[in-house]
Amino acid sequence: MLEKKIPLVSVVVPNYNYARYLRARIDSILNQTFTDFELILLDDLSTDESLSVFEQYKTNEHVSHIVVNEKNSGTPFKQWMKGISLARGKYVWIAEADDLAEPDFLLRCVNLAEQHKDFSFCYVGSLLIDSKGDITRGRDVNKWGRREKNRESYFDGKSFAIHNLYWRNYVLNASGVLFRREYALNLEDSGFMDMRYCGDWLFWFLMSMQGGVGEIYCNLNYFRQHTAKVTVSSAVSGGGIKEGLYVVHRMEQILDSLGSYKKHLRRGRFYRGIKRSSVSFERKQELFEELFKILGGTVSDYRLERMNQILRIFNPMLLTPKRDRL
């Protein structure tokens, strides 16, 4: 086990039935060029061979904890907080069990973090991989547009929330993020652990309210896509839309400079998302009712959002999420 020296970084691997990916994941952590870290392995009562994989690493000098739940937590975010509570490092990396990282992920993130006294979190670019580990080609999942690759940006946290997170969760995957443990500990009673789908969106928003946010425009994280992902369940059930309504409502309670036009556009985007979702007609009606109850959104907001999409072609100053993004 690791000596009592306090590491700069705590790496938390929350796992549930990902034995088939675990060795590759843990090896991608142990192969980091930055080595001042402890490794915390968490299992949410897996029914596969996960524990036997963990057992193979128990004598590694970086491993400080191997913790197995007596009962399944029911949500990944409770495992996040368990890892954060066990962590001793100044910074935490939630390295999801089915993802992978480039060897210089930690080095790039720590270097950025140590440059800013108010640092809350930073995140890197991600590439999607399939169940075999092959890169999925196609859309720009990072939504970087024409940003110069391999450089870095650092933003005031509140501005990042207003211009970026309000529209969507641009922090694609927790595995691509390094964050300050001290700030994360403040969020234990924030409600993010009660969510199943959008707890990360709420978490990053509340983290941004405490300090600065960095972006590293380099693909250093590999985000695995497969049918067991929570995001797949979210799309099928519509649960992500419902939780997203609560996250945006929470933002509007805290942020004081959003503007009414922007809020109407945001409601219109929710309306469009529900309208185009693959859930049943009955479920769509339930979600429309939730939209009205939580945010007051109506079909008029949807029409405004659609008109805005047309007029933006002729008016380069018209507000859109892409133009608003920092």
ABEGO torsion letter per residue (X at the ends): XBBABBBABBBBBBBBGAAAAAAAAAAAAAABABABBBBBBBBAGBABAAAAAAAAAAABAABABBBBBABBAGBAAAAAAAAAAABABABBBBBBAABBBBAAAAAAAAAAAAABAABABBBBBBBBBBAAGBBBBEBBAAGAEABBBGBBBBBBAAAAAAAAAAABBABABAAABBBBAAAAAAAAAAGAAABAAAAAAAAAAAAAAABBBBBBBBBABBBBBBAABAAAAAAAAGAAAAAAAAAAAAAAAABAAAEAAAAAAAAAAAAAAAAABABBAAAAAAAAAAAAAAAGBBAAAAAAAAAAAAAAAABAABBBAAAABX
